Amino acid sequence: MAATPIPLSETAASKAESNTETSLDVSVLKELARKALVDSLNSVNGSKTLVLDPTLAGPLGLVTEVALLKHHGVDKMFWLEPGPLSATSTNVVYLCRPLIKWIKLIADQIKRHARESQKHTYTLLFVPRASTLVTRVLEEEGVLGDVTISSYNLQFIPVAEDVISLENDNAFKELWVDGDETVIYDSMQALVTLQKLHGLFPRIVGKGDYAARLANLLSKNTHPSSSGAPSDNHLNTASETIDSLIVLDRRVDMISPLLTQLIYEGLIDELIGIKNSHVELPVSLVSPPTAPGQGETSSSNAASTSTAPTTSITKERKRKHHLTTATDPLLAELQDLNFSAVGKKLNQVARRLDEDYKLRHQAKTVAQLRDFVGKLGGLQSEHQSLRLHTGLSEMLVPMTRSEEFNKSLEIQQNLLALYDINAQISAIEELIAQGADMRTVLRLLCLASIVAGGVKAKSLENLKREVLQTYGYNYLPLLLSLAAPPLAVLLPNPLPPNTPAAVADSKYPYSSLRKSLRLLIEDPDPLEELENDISYVYSGFAPISVRLVQCVAQKGGVLSNPALEKDKKGAGGEDGSRRASTSPMVQAHPIVGWKGFEDVVASIPGETVDIVQKLPGGPDGVAVPSVSTLMLPRERTTTTVVFFLGGVTYTEIAALRWVSRQNKGRKFLIATTGIINGNSMINSIAGIGGTTAKEAGL
């Protein structure tokens, strides 16, 4: 199995560059994951054969590398797949998620070994924990007595300085299609670990039925464990660094993931695909040029000539590349920009690098030459980063100019403006007739149904028939899942009389939210020229989920644009990410729950939560800390944890970073079950496009 060693601490490298208001150090979570894996492997003495669930390879690649596994006794590694297992060592360790399909494969391999009189010791490590179902299936298969069942409690994995993820690709489907709530318990355990490290969340605010279950479960599970382990001590005290936890379940805002992402990192995810922070790119982009003297060439040339014509690039051999700001100096500047501003930014960087390279001609003395040589390493790494992103942009541009992409964008903008819904339905029918991507069609259909409160029954039946006849009847279960509660995102209007009450209650009040949450921004300034609201991420539409976070953590931002008053000089969209530091920032207000937006939040389907946590064992359950203390402005910077149950998009992450830059005194830590987009959501509901061995990042 080929391995790409992952840097030990992604967050450490970028620590030095962070501004004075540092956010929480999440690298400790990575160390915890590594230590738990090492402890699990060391529980099996001697050399061992590791059999790995392919869907876990990507998440594991973010916390460990093959060298570490080998150091702890793993001599051979195999994918968990049908067929015989040729293990050379006595110990066989299976590492997988507790799913029936994997358990049956394992049972088949064990029984085959028994028939062939091979003697092995089997250990099953389930991620993040074993379940009763596991034991039952192993017992039915007749191999329960031959195995040792254990677990590897893999929880939050840092995927960026301010993003931690459970990297569970199927969380959305499990909750809203299968009705399997295991992920709520797993999320609770991961959040408890965060509390063990930093103290109790003083306040838990949430929206959505599953978010309410998670919040209630979390508030009941904050008692320190009887083991009295030192790591549990923080559960007795209120957190000094975290001011609150905001939990949003994905059903509260289904619109954002259905829209096409337009920020740089989101667009890469939409059009090329990012899996566990890795993206498959042509080898020529990822590898530094080998030609002698290439490092000496001016960067402006690199920007225009470093990549081969796009046609040949797309046919080239691909290699996995880890997208991380720890090793890529340019990514931090580009990732949250609207794609329309990326070209300008790359041009600026190319010019700057060109000027830096020219400094070598001015170096006359030995000291000046030494200074230049000292800078050369940084210049070359930035040069390679520029080549990579210029090439990536050149790959994206033709895709964004395709007729299907632009037609889809036009339909989305019209639907969000509630402009002539019938014409948009006809446009979707045309896309089906042209054989557009099935996922694009279904995303638009679901979007139309949510914003308009349903699609006319006759039109909807015709559309469903056309989808099945064009793309295949194997998508019938997908259409049924989209219409069934609790998801219910593809509905007729009006609803038939026999519709369950749960479906009728889940209708989304988009037209009223559009005004009350200021979702569509009609701004005279071109959006690519001025980032003055989170709506820049969708070129004029504000993600509802992030508006809800603003309802709790930046109330003024919902009512008006916090950046409008700021100094506009140098306010090009490409500088948006850095502008906040040059103009005075507003002090973040204390967290007081949904105050001021109760009616708006109540109009959205799903439970509303606001829990002030109690100290365990305190007199009459003393609040953590008292509500009056919570309302006092704090001197030091605090972190607000925002947890997305069911997945978050790169666009919502970019919007939250923007909100964070507008205030001083508050940073956001984004936690999620996984990073999703509209295509991955449709794929998971349809049960297609699962991770294969080739996709694994380890």
Solvent accessible surface area in square Angstrom, and as a share of the most:
residue,aa,sasa,rsa
1,M,86,0.38
2,A,93,0.72
3,A,47,0.36
4,T,72,0.42
5,P,101,0.64
6,I,9,0.04
7,P,52,0.33
8,L,104,0.52
9,S,28,0.18
10,E,12,0.05
11,T,5,0.03
12,A,58,0.45
13,A,58,0.45
14,S,11,0.07
15,K,70,0.30
16,A,97,0.75
17,E,145,0.65
18,S,41,0.27
19,N,91,0.47
20,T,137,0.80
21,E,33,0.15
22,T,74,0.43
23,S,34,0.22
24,L,19,0.09
25,D,65,0.34
26,V,3,0.01
27,S,16,0.10
28,V,54,0.31
29,L,8,0.04
30,K,2,0.01
31,E,67,0.30
32,L,72,0.36
33,A,7,0.05
34,R,25,0.09
35,K,125,0.53
36,A,31,0.24
37,L,1,0.00
38,V,23,0.13
39,D,72,0.37
40,S,14,0.09
41,L,1,0.01
42,N,73,0.37
43,S,81,0.52
44,V,14,0.08
45,N,126,0.65
46,G,54,0.52
47,S,60,0.39
48,K,5,0.02
49,T,0,0.00
50,L,1,0.01
51,V,0,0.00
52,L,0,0.00
53,D,0,0.00
54,P,14,0.09
55,T,40,0.23
56,L,1,0.00
57,A,0,0.00
58,G,2,0.02
59,P,1,0.01
60,L,2,0.01
61,G,0,0.00
62,L,0,0.00
63,V,0,0.00
64,T,0,0.00
65,E,28,0.12
66,V,12,0.07
67,A,71,0.55
68,L,31,0.16
69,L,2,0.01
70,K,117,0.50
71,H,146,0.65
72,H,40,0.18
73,G,24,0.23
74,V,3,0.01
75,D,70,0.36
76,K,91,0.39
77,M,30,0.14
78,F,59,0.25
79,W,52,0.18
80,L,1,0.01
81,E,90,0.41
82,P,107,0.67
83,G,32,0.30
84,P,97,0.61
85,L,10,0.05
86,S,83,0.54
87,A,12,0.10
88,T,101,0.59
89,S,11,0.07
90,T,82,0.48
91,N,21,0.11
92,V,0,0.00
93,V,0,0.00
94,Y,0,0.00
95,L,1,0.01
96,C,1,0.00
97,R,36,0.13
98,P,30,0.19
99,L,67,0.33
100,I,76,0.38
101,K,122,0.52
102,W,22,0.08
103,I,0,0.00
104,K,96,0.41
105,L,29,0.15
106,I,0,0.00
107,A,0,0.00
108,D,79,0.41
109,Q,6,0.03
110,I,4,0.02
111,K,70,0.30
112,R,84,0.31
113,H,2,0.01
114,A,72,0.56
115,R,174,0.64
116,E,92,0.41
117,S,90,0.58
118,Q,68,0.30
119,K,176,0.74
120,H,34,0.15
121,T,71,0.42
122,Y,11,0.04
123,T,11,0.06
124,L,0,0.00
125,L,0,0.00
126,F,0,0.00
127,V,2,0.01
128,P,20,0.13
129,R,69,0.25
130,A,36,0.28
131,S,42,0.27
132,T,106,0.62
133,L,86,0.43
134,V,0,0.00
135,T,53,0.31
136,R,139,0.51
137,V,8,0.05
138,L,0,0.00
139,E,107,0.48
140,E,133,0.59
141,E,41,0.18
142,G,62,0.60
143,V,2,0.01
144,L,52,0.26
145,G,82,0.79
146,D,81,0.42
147,V,20,0.12
148,T,78,0.45
149,I,58,0.29
150,S,45,0.29
151,S,45,0.29
152,Y,1,0.00
153,N,67,0.34
154,L,11,0.05
155,Q,30,0.13
156,F,4,0.02
157,I,0,0.00
158,P,2,0.01
159,V,16,0.09
160,A,27,0.21
161,E,55,0.25
162,D,23,0.12
163,V,2,0.01
164,I,0,0.00
165,S,0,0.00
166,L,17,0.08
167,E,11,0.05
168,N,23,0.12
169,D,67,0.35
170,N,63,0.32
171,A,2,0.01
172,F,5,0.02
173,K,47,0.20
174,E,30,0.13
175,L,0,0.00
176,W,6,0.02
177,V,46,0.26
178,D,76,0.39
179,G,49,0.47
180,D,56,0.29
181,E,66,0.30
182,T,58,0.34
183,V,1,0.01
184,I,6,0.03
185,Y,82,0.31
186,D,19,0.10
187,S,0,0.00
188,M,5,0.02
189,Q,51,0.23
190,A,0,0.00
191,L,0,0.00
192,V,17,0.10
193,T,26,0.15
194,L,1,0.01
195,Q,0,0.00
196,K,58,0.25
197,L,50,0.25
198,H,41,0.18
199,G,1,0.01
200,L,0,0.00
201,F,0,0.00
202,P,0,0.00
203,R,22,0.08
204,I,0,0.00
205,V,0,0.00
206,G,0,0.00
207,K,0,0.00
208,G,2,0.02
209,D,72,0.37
210,Y,20,0.08
211,A,0,0.00
212,A,1,0.01
213,R,117,0.43
214,L,0,0.00
215,A,0,0.00
216,N,60,0.31
217,L,56,0.28
218,L,0,0.00
219,S,35,0.22
220,K,143,0.61
221,N,60,0.31
222,T,5,0.03
223,H,121,0.54
224,P,45,0.28
225,S,53,0.35
226,S,125,0.81
227,S,89,0.58
228,G,56,0.54
229,A,35,0.28
230,P,109,0.69
231,S,67,0.43
232,D,7,0.04
233,N,88,0.45
234,H,86,0.38
235,L,2,0.01
236,N,76,0.39
237,T,70,0.41
238,A,28,0.22
239,S,4,0.02
240,E,103,0.46
241,T,48,0.28
242,I,0,0.00
243,D,9,0.04
244,S,0,0.00
245,L,0,0.00
246,I,0,0.00
247,V,0,0.00
248,L,3,0.01
249,D,6,0.03
250,R,5,0.02
251,R,34,0.12
252,V,3,0.02
253,D,2,0.01
254,M,5,0.02
255,I,0,0.00
256,S,0,0.00
257,P,1,0.01
258,L,3,0.02
259,L,3,0.01
260,T,14,0.08
261,Q,1,0.00
262,L,20,0.10
263,I,0,0.00
264,Y,0,0.00
265,E,16,0.07
266,G,0,0.00
267,L,2,0.01
268,I,0,0.00
269,D,11,0.06
270,E,21,0.09
271,L,51,0.25
272,I,47,0.24
273,G,30,0.29
274,I,22,0.11
275,K,55,0.23
276,N,19,0.10
277,S,11,0.07
278,H,3,0.01
279,V,1,0.00
280,E,71,0.32
281,L,0,0.00
282,P,0,0.00
283,V,27,0.15
284,S,44,0.29
285,L,1,0.01
286,V,22,0.13
287,S,30,0.19
288,P,84,0.53
289,P,50,0.31
290,T,135,0.79
291,A,55,0.43
292,P,135,0.85
293,G,48,0.46
294,Q,44,0.20
295,G,24,0.23
296,E,87,0.39
297,T,52,0.30
298,S,30,0.20
299,S,0,0.00
300,S,44,0.28
301,N,82,0.42
302,A,3,0.02
303,A,21,0.16
304,S,79,0.51
305,T,100,0.58
306,S,22,0.14
307,T,17,0.10
308,A,42,0.32
309,P,99,0.62
310,T,37,0.21
311,T,101,0.59
312,S,52,0.34
313,I,1,0.00
314,T,60,0.35
315,K,176,0.74
316,E,56,0.25
317,R,178,0.65
318,K,81,0.34
319,R,111,0.40
320,K,43,0.18
321,H,38,0.17
322,H,23,0.10
323,L,8,0.04
324,T,11,0.06
325,T,38,0.22
326,A,23,0.18
327,T,88,0.51
328,D,7,0.04
329,P,57,0.36
330,L,1,0.00
331,L,2,0.01
332,A,38,0.30
333,E,38,0.17
334,L,0,0.00
335,Q,17,0.08
336,D,11,0.06
337,L,1,0.01
338,N,17,0.09
339,F,33,0.14
340,S,71,0.46
341,A,5,0.04
342,V,1,0.00
343,G,50,0.48
344,K,104,0.44
345,K,18,0.08
346,L,11,0.06
347,N,76,0.39
348,Q,71,0.32
349,V,1,0.00
350,A,2,0.02
351,R,143,0.52
352,R,99,0.36
353,L,0,0.00
354,D,18,0.09
355,E,110,0.49
356,D,42,0.22
357,Y,4,0.02
358,K,105,0.45
359,L,72,0.36
360,R,74,0.27
361,H,120,0.53
362,Q,115,0.51
363,A,18,0.14
364,K,156,0.66
365,T,74,0.43
366,V,115,0.66
367,A,50,0.39
368,Q,86,0.38
369,L,84,0.42
370,R,162,0.59
371,D,88,0.46
372,F,20,0.08
373,V,96,0.55
374,G,65,0.63
375,K,118,0.50
376,L,40,0.20
377,G,47,0.45
378,G,47,0.45
379,L,14,0.07
380,Q,77,0.34
381,S,57,0.37
382,E,30,0.14
383,H,8,0.04
384,Q,37,0.17
385,S,6,0.04
386,L,0,0.00
387,R,15,0.06
388,L,5,0.03
389,H,0,0.00
390,T,13,0.07
391,G,0,0.00
392,L,0,0.00
393,S,12,0.08
394,E,56,0.25
395,M,7,0.03
396,L,0,0.00
397,V,43,0.25
398,P,66,0.42
399,M,61,0.27
400,T,22,0.13
401,R,183,0.67
402,S,48,0.31
403,E,132,0.59
404,E,61,0.27
405,F,25,0.10
406,N,69,0.35
407,K,61,0.26
408,S,6,0.04
409,L,34,0.17
410,E,92,0.41
411,I,2,0.01
412,Q,8,0.04
413,Q,66,0.30
414,N,33,0.17
415,L,0,0.00
416,L,3,0.02
417,A,43,0.34
418,L,52,0.26
419,Y,136,0.52
420,D,77,0.40
421,I,42,0.21
422,N,87,0.45
423,A,45,0.35
424,Q,8,0.04
425,I,12,0.06
426,S,55,0.36
427,A,11,0.08
428,I,0,0.00
429,E,59,0.26
430,E,94,0.42
431,L,2,0.01
432,I,3,0.02
433,A,89,0.69
434,Q,115,0.51
435,G,49,0.47
436,A,6,0.05
437,D,55,0.28
438,M,15,0.07
439,R,64,0.23
440,T,26,0.15
441,V,0,0.00
442,L,0,0.00
443,R,14,0.05
444,L,1,0.01
445,L,0,0.00
446,C,1,0.00
447,L,1,0.00
448,A,0,0.00
449,S,5,0.03
450,I,12,0.06
451,V,7,0.04
452,A,34,0.26
453,G,18,0.17
454,G,6,0.06
455,V,6,0.03
456,K,120,0.51
457,A,48,0.37
458,K,164,0.70
459,S,35,0.22
460,L,3,0.01
461,E,95,0.43
462,N,52,0.27
463,L,0,0.00
464,K,40,0.17
465,R,124,0.45
466,E,55,0.25
467,V,0,0.00
468,L,18,0.09
469,Q,115,0.51
470,T,66,0.38
471,Y,46,0.17
472,G,23,0.22
473,Y,136,0.52
474,N,111,0.57
475,Y,33,0.12
476,L,77,0.38
477,P,84,0.53
478,L,3,0.01
479,L,3,0.01
480,L,112,0.56
481,S,24,0.15
482,L,3,0.02
483,A,27,0.21
484,A,44,0.34
485,P,62,0.39
486,P,62,0.39
487,L,0,0.00
488,A,4,0.03
489,V,3,0.02
490,L,0,0.00
491,L,15,0.07
492,P,29,0.18
493,N,57,0.29
494,P,109,0.69
495,L,40,0.20
496,P,64,0.40
497,P,145,0.91
498,N,131,0.67
499,T,30,0.17
500,P,75,0.47
501,A,74,0.57
502,A,66,0.51
503,V,5,0.03
504,A,48,0.37
505,D,107,0.55
506,S,17,0.11
507,K,67,0.28
508,Y,19,0.07
509,P,33,0.21
510,Y,1,0.01
511,S,56,0.36
512,S,61,0.40
513,L,1,0.01
514,R,59,0.22
515,K,150,0.64
516,S,49,0.31
517,L,0,0.00
518,R,55,0.20
519,L,0,0.00
520,L,38,0.19
521,I,20,0.10
522,E,154,0.69
523,D,37,0.19
524,P,131,0.82
525,D,52,0.27
526,P,74,0.47
527,L,37,0.18
528,E,83,0.37
529,E,84,0.38
530,L,11,0.05
531,E,4,0.02
532,N,1,0.00
533,D,1,0.00
534,I,0,0.00
535,S,0,0.00
536,Y,3,0.01
537,V,0,0.00
538,Y,5,0.02
539,S,43,0.28
540,G,6,0.06
541,F,0,0.00
542,A,0,0.00
543,P,0,0.00
544,I,0,0.00
545,S,2,0.01
546,V,0,0.00
547,R,0,0.00
548,L,0,0.00
549,V,0,0.00
550,Q,0,0.00
551,C,0,0.00
552,V,0,0.00
553,A,0,0.00
554,Q,10,0.04
555,K,35,0.15
556,G,45,0.43
557,G,0,0.00
558,V,1,0.01
559,L,121,0.60
560,S,65,0.42
561,N,10,0.05
562,P,27,0.17
563,A,3,0.02
564,L,64,0.32
565,E,155,0.70
566,K,21,0.09
567,D,64,0.33
568,K,95,0.40
569,K,163,0.69
570,G,54,0.52
571,A,12,0.09
572,G,17,0.17
573,G,4,0.03
574,E,10,0.05
575,D,41,0.21
576,G,3,0.03
577,S,10,0.06
578,R,120,0.44
579,R,19,0.07
580,A,7,0.06
581,S,92,0.60
582,T,108,0.63
583,S,8,0.05
584,P,121,0.76
585,M,55,0.24
586,V,94,0.54
587,Q,80,0.35
588,A,11,0.08
589,H,56,0.25
590,P,36,0.23
591,I,5,0.03
592,V,28,0.16
593,G,0,0.00
594,W,12,0.04
595,K,120,0.51
596,G,65,0.62
597,F,17,0.07
598,E,96,0.43
599,D,123,0.64
600,V,27,0.16
601,V,0,0.00
602,A,74,0.58
603,S,55,0.35
604,I,2,0.01
605,P,33,0.21
606,G,33,0.32
607,E,95,0.43
608,T,65,0.38
609,V,12,0.07
610,D,64,0.33
611,I,39,0.20
612,V,29,0.17
613,Q,5,0.02
614,K,113,0.48
615,L,47,0.23
616,P,27,0.17
617,G,87,0.83
618,G,21,0.20
619,P,106,0.66
620,D,152,0.79
621,G,26,0.25
622,V,63,0.36
623,A,24,0.19
624,V,0,0.00
625,P,35,0.22
626,S,54,0.35
627,V,60,0.35
628,S,81,0.52
629,T,62,0.36
630,L,9,0.04
631,M,84,0.37
632,L,111,0.55
633,P,93,0.58
634,R,74,0.27
635,E,180,0.81
636,R,135,0.49
637,T,36,0.21
638,T,5,0.03
639,T,4,0.02
640,T,0,0.00
641,V,0,0.00
642,V,0,0.00
643,F,0,0.00
644,F,4,0.02
645,L,0,0.00
646,G,1,0.01
647,G,1,0.01
648,V,0,0.00
649,T,0,0.00
650,Y,19,0.07
651,T,0,0.00
652,E,0,0.00
653,I,4,0.02
654,A,0,0.00
655,A,0,0.00
656,L,0,0.00
657,R,30,0.11
658,W,1,0.00
659,V,0,0.00
660,S,10,0.07
661,R,39,0.14
662,Q,6,0.03
663,N,10,0.05
664,K,87,0.37
665,G,11,0.11
666,R,9,0.03
667,K,31,0.13
668,F,7,0.03
669,L,3,0.01
670,I,1,0.00
671,A,0,0.00
672,T,0,0.00
673,T,0,0.00
674,G,3,0.03
675,I,43,0.22
676,I,15,0.08
677,N,10,0.05
678,G,0,0.00
679,N,24,0.12
680,S,45,0.29
681,M,5,0.02
682,I,2,0.01
683,N,25,0.13
684,S,15,0.10
685,I,11,0.06
686,A,29,0.23
687,G,60,0.58
688,I,68,0.35
689,G,64,0.62
690,G,54,0.52
691,T,24,0.14
692,T,72,0.42
693,A,33,0.26
694,K,181,0.76
695,E,62,0.28
696,A,11,0.09
697,G,7,0.07
698,L,13,0.07
